[in-house]
Amino acid sequence: MKIWHGKEYNERGERQLAEYLEYYHIDKGYMLSFNFNKNKQSGTHTIRLGEKTIFEAIV
């Protein structure tokens, strides 16, 4: 889980999760991001970082 603090912060969180997945020898992970901005884009999307797949939901 992450709180949205901008695109760069979010990308660091994605890389951090990919490192956890690598450490535990897992290929897929899930990330829940809370965005309190008025103009947010809620929804889900898939991110590929190397051989890792992250499913992110933004609420």
Secondary structure, DSSP 8 states (H G I E B T S, - for coil): -EE---HHHHHHHHHHHHHHHHHTT-SEEEEEEE---TT---EEEEEEETTEEEEEEE-
